[in-house]
Amino acid sequence: METCPHCHKPLVLNQKLFLDEIRAVLDKEGKCRILRPTTWELLCILRENFGRVVPREKLVSRFWPNGYSNIIHREVEEDPFSILKVHVHKLRRHLEGTDLKITGFRMAGYKLEYVS
């Protein structure tokens, strides 16, 4: 069985979601969605820590390891936590209609879990 290159877990998330690690594709009920590198890695990190809160500082330092005090995004300096929120929002949209969700914890982090 193939595994995720980041977390080395099986590529089947559940019966509706499959991951194609070679192309960074999320297959949702037969509809393939190509994920951007940061969104893909965010999914892998949250999956690796399924059911646990991943601190937002850990996520930001993972995506911008050489420092993130002056991230330029669309020619405007932005807070890295705001950029992270955008990636979380995109990933949440990809997970809609499945039994998985990303829960945010104010000023703390994010958790991938089953919809209850």
N, C-alpha and C positions, 0 to 999 in steps of 0.2 A: 504494500500500500504506500502511495506517495505521501510525503510529509511536507509541512511548511519549512522553508529554508531558515526561517528565523526561530520559530519555537519548536520545530521538529515534531509537531503533533499531526495526526492524520488530517488530510485536506477536506474531509467531509465535516462541515460544521453541524448540520442537522439534515433532515430529509429534504429541506427546501434549498439549502445553500451548499455549494461546493466551491472549493478554491482551486484555481489553476496557477500554481506558483511560477511556472515558466513564463506565462504571459501576464502575471499579476491581474488575473481576471476573477471576479466573483460571479459565479453562475447561480442566478436566482430563478428557480423553476424553469430552467431551460433558456433563460434570457441572460446572455453574458454582458457583464459590465466591466470595462477596463478601469482599474483604479490607478490613480496617480501614485507615485512612489511613497509620498508621505502618508496618504490615506491607507495604502496597502500595509505599510509598516505599523501604523496605528492599529489596524485590525489585528495584525499578528501579535502585537504586544498585549492588547486587551484579551485576546484569546489565550495567550500564554498565562495570563493572570486571571482567567475566567472566575467570576464570583468574588474577586478581590478588587478593592479600590487601588488604582494605579495613580500615584501622586502626579499632579500636573507638572510639577517641577522636573520629575523624572522624564516625563514625555518631552517637555521642551528641551531639556539638555540632550536627549537622545536625537532629536531632529536637528538641533543646532549646537553640536558639541564644541565648536570653536568659539563659543560666546554668542549671545543673542541680544546684546544691548542696543545694537544699531541695525536691526533687520530692516531692509528696504523692501517694501512690497508695494508694487504698483506706484513707484516713485514717491511713496510717502512712508515715513518712519512709523512703524506699528508695534504695538505691544505683542510679544510672542505668544502670550496667552490668548489674545484675540485671534491670532492666526490659527492656533490650536483649536479654538472653538469652531472655526470655519470647517476644519477637517473633520471634527467630531460631527458637526451638522451634516456634512456630506455623507459620512458613513452611516449615520442614523437613517438618512433617506434610503440608502441601499438596503438597510435591514427591515424597512417597513414591510408589513405583511408576513413576517416570519415570526417565530417564537423567541427571537432574540431582541434585546434592546440594550442601549447604552444609557446608564444612569449617571448623571452628573452630581457631584457633591460640591457645593459652593466653596470655593477657595481651597478645595482639597484634591479632587481628581475625578476619574471616571472609572466605571465598572461595566463590563460586559456580563449580562446575565439573561436568564430566561424571563419572558413575560409571565407575570403571575396571574 
